[in-house]
Amino acid sequence: MIRDANSIPNGSRLEADVCVVGGGPAGIALALALADEGHSVLLLESGQLQEHAPTQDLYEGEVADEQLHSPPGKYRQRRLGGSSAIWGGRCMPFDPIDFETRAHIPHSGWPLSYGDLLPWYPRANALAEAGRFLYDANEALPEAGPMIAGFDSTRVLTNGLERFSCPTHFGSRYAKRLALAPTLEVLLGANCTSLQLQPDGQAVRELQVRTLQGTQFFVAARHTVLATGGLETARLLLASRDVAPQGVGNQHDVVGRYYMCHIAGNVGTLTVHGPTRNVRHGYEISPEGIYCRRRLSIAAGEQKRLGLANAVARLHFPRITDPAHRSGVLSGLFLARKMISYEYSKRLKDGAPPSAGIYARHLLNVVADPLDTTAFLAHWLAKRTLAGRKFPSVILRNRSNRFSLEVHGEQMPQAHSRVTLADSTDALGMPRLKVDWRYSRADIDSVGASLDVMAEEFERSGKARFDYNRHTLEEDLMRFGAYGGHHIGTARMGVDARSSVVNADCQVHSVRNLFVAGSAVFPTSSQANPTLTLIAMSLRLGDFLSRQLRAERSPLQMKEAA
Ligand SMILES: Cc1cc2nc3c(=O)[nH]c(=O)nc-3n(C[C@H](O)[C@H](O)[C@H](O)COP(=O)(O)OP(=O)(O)OC[C@H]3O[C@@H](n4cnc5c(N)ncnc54)[C@H](O)[C@@H]3O)c2cc1C
């Protein structure tokens, strides 16, 4: 059942086996998994089915430096489905090396391995509607040729794939299943404003829930899972101070710290020798109809040998804002950027406002390139606007075999990159969030060293050449600051309660019935986008809780039967 939280009588106390707070991909995957096992689940979702401005305003907050990180009200959606309402749908699992303790990456190492998470990835892939769990091009696209003909390297791999979700909006896609599951109830407009602990601080007693219309009630569940996204989870833990004045799970001042995004940007020029058919840089379609894309990655052994963080690069078009590319399509995008949402137009705005001359050159590009521009518009309308499974992003026809490399790199964890509570409060009286995201010289140097490996290997192969300017690399990677919607690490997982917030089962160390689902628990960020992995982690948590609930129930059932 899905109903509005205002229908709950004021002051009442609801009960459930599990209360899941937050109905994004993490919360929906978990709630459905638990309901499938017959457990009673209450899913509290702050938002509605559609965007609602006063609810979205609850996400507003402060940033230490807006050049480095977008305001927290951006790149997040407070409604059923969470940020999957606007995500790009790029899916790929983390690499085995991401879970390892790497001497060259301080604070690295998960308390679980890739193999431990692997059983849940295929189900996560299915929920994200990304087809089969095949991320090696040789297996997924057996008929297709290599990414770059003749380029063969053990240091730079080209067989890795990204697969694309529809992109699935988890709210609209799974609303019916949520509504029909007999043991599941979804409350919309239900904002969890505080976790209230038992007096000894070791278990959640109840959750305080409030609506914007003034209804207040409480939820007492055997287990509570925070699935409120990488930033909001820290906010809720820090703001719940009735028993623990420093916030829940925060005895050692770790909640909100080690905040990571990804290090990303367009860098340099890759020139592939030979005919354009030698390169696969765009989207390919797998036999089951999923858009896939190749990328370059650095082999794990090479990362260890050179002390690198994980990073990948895709073959991309030149910087859109610079009309020197002479592409009518890119200039058209630049000119239309005011009509594109903040999240998708941010990378179309760099530096000072463009001069009239720049506008004129972009306009000229559009006028001089009518065939490509018209063909692009027709393709976009048919394959993106009107299609159920959408063409993932703008790709230009390759005429010159010249590309920039679009880098997506792991950010190393550091304690002083953090979120804290601001002095200001939202409409429900909760302290707003203050984001102070930091990157380090080591993050930039690691990407630089990865690009050097790629340049060396292209040169050695004689098949391509990559040039970039090391002196402008930091500027290239930080032009738009932290990479948008990937909010990682604020309630990190680990074995030591002094340096982590949750254990390998996602349970808050000090609170036996409180769990976290989502990228907040990732101790390191990988090169990969986070959503597929956070869904897999949610499904794993679902199985863990299901076993717990069955174990808790069985003595009681045995007593009743007797
Ligand atoms: C523009 C954009 C593009 C992206 N592209 C990709 C991509 O291509 N690939 C990828 O892997 N990831 C991508 N992401 C990231 C992806 O959207 C997130 O990783 C994913 O949505 C996180 O899921 P979640 O359930 O953990 O959190 P969210 O999606 O943030 O959901 C949290 C939910 O909790 C609810 N909530 C919050 N606070 C409360 C409260 N106090 N009480 C009750 N409910 C609450 C919210 O309303 C929301 O529904 C993108 C993000 C953006 C913004």
The ligand as an SDF file (V2000), in Angstrom:
LIG
                    3D

 53 58  0  0  0  0  0  0  0  0999 V2000
   22.2400   14.0850  -12.4820 C   0  0  0  0  0  0  0  0  0  0  0  0
   22.6360   12.7710  -11.8610 C   0  0  0  0  0  0  0  0  0  0  0  0
   23.1350   11.7520  -12.6810 C   0  0  0  0  0  0  0  0  0  0  0  0
   23.5180   10.5360  -12.1110 C   0  0  0  0  0  0  0  0  0  0  0  0
   23.9600    9.5510  -12.9310 N   0  0  0  0  0  0  0  0  0  0  0  0
   24.3320    8.3730  -12.3980 C   0  0  0  0  0  0  0  0  0  0  0  0
   24.7730    7.3140  -13.2360 C   0  0  0  0  0  0  0  0  0  0  0  0
   24.8020    7.4370  -14.4640 O   0  0  0  0  0  0  0  0  0  0  0  0
   25.1610    6.1550  -12.6490 N   0  0  0  0  0  0  0  0  0  0  0  0
   25.1370    5.9850  -11.3030 C   0  0  0  0  0  0  0  0  0  0  0  0
   25.5400    4.9210  -10.8230 O   0  0  0  0  0  0  0  0  0  0  0  0
   24.6900    6.9670  -10.4960 N   0  0  0  0  0  0  0  0  0  0  0  0
   24.2830    8.1420  -10.9990 C   0  0  0  0  0  0  0  0  0  0  0  0
   23.8130    9.1260  -10.1890 N   0  0  0  0  0  0  0  0  0  0  0  0
   23.7570    8.8640   -8.7390 C   0  0  0  0  0  0  0  0  0  0  0  0
   22.4810    8.1210   -8.3490 C   0  0  0  0  0  0  0  0  0  0  0  0
   21.3700    8.9010   -8.6510 O   0  0  0  0  0  0  0  0  0  0  0  0
   22.5450    7.8230   -6.8540 C   0  0  0  0  0  0  0  0  0  0  0  0
   23.7020    7.0300   -6.6070 O   0  0  0  0  0  0  0  0  0  0  0  0
   21.3410    7.0560   -6.3620 C   0  0  0  0  0  0  0  0  0  0  0  0
   20.1560    7.7320   -6.6140 O   0  0  0  0  0  0  0  0  0  0  0  0
   21.4830    6.8560   -4.8430 C   0  0  0  0  0  0  0  0  0  0  0  0
   20.4190    6.0790   -4.3970 O   0  0  0  0  0  0  0  0  0  0  0  0
   19.9780    6.1160   -2.8700 P   0  0  0  0  0  0  0  0  0  0  0  0
   18.7250    5.3580   -2.7660 O   0  0  0  0  0  0  0  0  0  0  0  0
   21.1200    5.7310   -2.0200 O   0  0  0  0  0  0  0  0  0  0  0  0
   19.7320    7.6560   -2.5420 O   0  0  0  0  0  0  0  0  0  0  0  0
   18.7260    8.7000   -3.1980 P   0  0  0  0  0  0  0  0  0  0  0  0
   18.4660    8.4110   -4.5980 O   0  0  0  0  0  0  0  0  0  0  0  0
   19.2870   10.0230   -2.8360 O   0  0  0  0  0  0  0  0  0  0  0  0
   17.3800    8.4690   -2.3950 O   0  0  0  0  0  0  0  0  0  0  0  0
   17.2300    8.8790   -1.0540 C   0  0  0  0  0  0  0  0  0  0  0  0
   15.7540    8.9450   -0.7490 C   0  0  0  0  0  0  0  0  0  0  0  0
   15.5930    9.2720    0.6350 O   0  0  0  0  0  0  0  0  0  0  0  0
   14.5470   10.2290    0.7820 C   0  0  0  0  0  0  0  0  0  0  0  0
   14.8090   10.9550    2.0260 N   0  0  0  0  0  0  0  0  0  0  0  0
   15.8500   11.7800    2.2720 C   0  0  0  0  0  0  0  0  0  0  0  0
   15.7880   12.2210    3.5420 N   0  0  0  0  0  0  0  0  0  0  0  0
   14.7030   11.6570    4.1030 C   0  0  0  0  0  0  0  0  0  0  0  0
   14.1260   11.7140    5.4060 C   0  0  0  0  0  0  0  0  0  0  0  0
   14.6840   12.4370    6.3850 N   0  0  0  0  0  0  0  0  0  0  0  0
   12.9920   10.9970    5.6530 N   0  0  0  0  0  0  0  0  0  0  0  0
   12.4250   10.2360    4.6850 C   0  0  0  0  0  0  0  0  0  0  0  0
   12.9420   10.1550    3.4170 N   0  0  0  0  0  0  0  0  0  0  0  0
   14.0750   10.8500    3.1510 C   0  0  0  0  0  0  0  0  0  0  0  0
   14.6480   11.0700   -0.4650 C   0  0  0  0  0  0  0  0  0  0  0  0
   13.4270   11.7220   -0.7470 O   0  0  0  0  0  0  0  0  0  0  0  0
   15.0120   10.0370   -1.5250 C   0  0  0  0  0  0  0  0  0  0  0  0
   13.8840    9.4690   -2.1110 O   0  0  0  0  0  0  0  0  0  0  0  0
   23.4060   10.3460  -10.7130 C   0  0  0  0  0  0  0  0  0  0  0  0
   22.8960   11.3680   -9.9050 C   0  0  0  0  0  0  0  0  0  0  0  0
   22.5090   12.5570  -10.4640 C   0  0  0  0  0  0  0  0  0  0  0  0
   21.9470   13.6300   -9.5750 C   0  0  0  0  0  0  0  0  0  0  0  0
  1  2  1  0
  2  3  1  0
  2 52  2  0
  3  4  2  0
  4  5  1  0
  4 50  1  0
  5  6  2  0
  6  7  1  0
  6 13  1  0
  7  8  2  0
  7  9  1  0
  9 10  1  0
 10 11  2  0
 10 12  1  0
 12 13  2  0
 13 14  1  0
 14 15  1  0
 14 50  1  0
 15 16  1  0
 16 17  1  0
 16 18  1  0
 18 19  1  0
 18 20  1  0
 20 21  1  0
 20 22  1  0
 22 23  1  0
 23 24  1  0
 24 25  2  0
 24 26  1  0
 24 27  1  0
 27 28  1  0
 28 29  2  0
 28 30  1  0
 28 31  1  0
 31 32  1  0
 32 33  1  0
 33 34  1  0
 33 48  1  0
 34 35  1  0
 35 36  1  0
 35 46  1  0
 36 37  1  0
 36 45  1  0
 37 38  2  0
 38 39  1  0
 39 40  1  0
 39 45  2  0
 40 41  1  0
 40 42  2  0
 42 43  1  0
 43 44  2  0
 44 45  1  0
 46 47  1  0
 46 48  1  0
 48 49  1  0
 50 51  2  0
 51 52  1  0
 52 53  1  0
M  END
$$$$
